[in-house]
Amino acid sequence: MTQTAEVVIVGAGIMGVSTAYHLARLGAGRVIVLERDTVCSGSTALASGGIRHQYANRLGIELTTHSIVTYERFEAEFGVDPNFRQHGYLILIAAEDELAVARRSVALQRELGVNVELLDAAATRELCPYLNTDDLLGATYTPRDGYADPYLCATGIAARARELGVVIHQQHEVTAFLRDGDRVRGVVTQHGAFEAGAIVIATGAWSGVVGTLAGVDIPVRPHRRHKFMTAPFPADRIPAATPFVIDPHQNFSLRREGPGLLLGHGRRDEPDGFGTEIDRSLEPRVVERAIHRAPALAEAKLMRSYAGLYEMTPDQTGIVSAVPGVAGLYVIAGFSGHGFMHGPIAGQLMAETLVHGRAVTMDASPLDLARFARGETHVEPLTFV
Ligand SMILES: Cc1cc2nc3c(=O)[nH]c(=O)nc-3n(C[C@H](O)[C@H](O)[C@H](O)COP(=O)(O)OP(=O)(O)OC[C@H]3O[C@@H](n4cnc5c(N)ncnc54)[C@H](O)[C@@H]3O)c2cc1C
């Protein structure tokens, strides 16, 4: 049995549901989302929910400027409290080269209207007295940033998209694409075929694999990323309203998660792969980094660990684009560990591209897939893998 639609979206993470929602708002006709598992079951479900303006390139800053407004007004638009805790983002600086990047990035962020401060070590300690700043040159701090709950957000957007007429089929894995020469006509699932004028690949870390099914090269590779939760830890030692702290030099992060803390650590030389089993050898390393940076954590207990997948592109920047040479095929993927925060604007730009032939809310040309073939890539250095 074949079903038809104006647009079929493959994948129901933040990118797929955001695209579907914006298509429905723009009156794009019948929109079907096909998800192999359930809504928000991929990387979005495991994201730390961080939303920050702190990028070195203009694009990342502008994407956040557009997206953060959605998270700030989320409850009014979607009827769900996204638990957006605007406790700020603090990126630590431990080396001269990091300070040079910070100076340039802060200047650009300010030029684009971001409230950002470059703190010295003493001011960093004043802001977060629990941090050991002995080995730091300072930090950059953006008070408007913070973190929201990715599951509440993605499922909230999906629910509103459904209310607007979008059909979401779960347990529908796309296993093949239907092509007529240079045009893609539809996709195949175990429940039958779905034909549409436009097919959108929104399959996160799996987008390279799904691209291969369609006969196209989408340069997205999976990169395992670990998180560690502590048992409840007293708020008089590390306050509940502490910023999301990133320590790039140590490849370490921390923020509050309810009564405990959420810690991040990984290996920069982690090989590509889809495995999400936990690398136990990271646990002593994360404990060591945690105690070094926040000595009070010597009394904390690690409670559990998990790993998910970042969806990395060669320039650590996302793709929102038509696929050159294949009419009717589009891709929204590869946000390289920043996709939760950029999901709202990325979905809007994808929907505008489908409906109007080009993005109108902001210039989406730096997100073009063809940039890789042209060799016009600008790596975003403030990506923490
Ligand atoms: C540990 C961790 C922490 C992170 N922290 C942050 C953060 O603080 N801030 C931030 O902005 N980002 C963060 N990220 C990154 C963020 O999670 C991703 O950038 C974002 O969720 C990508 O969304 P997506 O919709 O592209 O992918 P996904 O959420 O992975 O959705 C893709 C969907 O496609 C489905 N799919 C795959 N293949 C098929 C198929 N053949 N047929 C049908 N469906 C298919 C999958 O089941 C999945 O549901 C983090 C990621 C991880 C792993």
The ligand as an ORCA input file, in Angstrom:
! r2SCAN-3c Opt
* xyz 0 1
  C      25.377     13.110     25.270
  C      24.923     14.208     24.364
  C      24.824     15.509     24.851
  C      24.396     16.542     24.004
  N      24.231     17.794     24.520
  C      23.766     18.799     23.726
  C      23.550     20.094     24.257
  O      23.805     20.360     25.430
  N      23.036     21.047     23.427
  C      22.754     20.797     22.103
  O      22.312     21.699     21.397
  N      22.950     19.571     21.585
  C      23.451     18.572     22.351
  N      23.674     17.333     21.833
  C      23.490     17.146     20.391
  C      22.032     16.936     20.057
  O      21.540     15.865     20.796
  C      21.901     16.674     18.554
  O      22.601     17.664     17.823
  C      20.436     16.702     18.131
  O      19.649     16.002     19.042
  C      20.284     16.121     16.741
  O      18.909     16.023     16.456
  P      18.421     15.188     15.207
  O      16.960     15.341     15.111
  O      19.260     15.575     14.033
  O      18.858     13.681     15.561
  P      18.164     12.567     16.486
  O      17.591     13.144     17.722
  O      19.172     11.482     16.646
  O      16.948     12.069     15.605
  C      17.152     11.286     14.454
  C      16.037     10.266     14.399
  O      16.130      9.564     13.164
  C      15.682      8.244     13.399
  N      16.146      7.384     12.300
  C      17.417      7.006     12.016
  N      17.431      6.225     10.907
  C      16.139      6.108     10.494
  C      15.505      5.431      9.403
  N      16.210      4.696      8.522
  N      14.160      5.522      9.278
  C      13.422      6.253     10.156
  N      13.981      6.904     11.208
  C      15.315      6.847     11.374
  C      16.306      7.893     14.740
  O      15.629      6.817     15.365
  C      16.155      9.214     15.494
  O      14.963      9.254     16.272
  C      24.080     16.275     22.640
  C      24.183     14.968     22.155
  C      24.605     13.941     23.001
  C      24.700     12.553     22.458
*
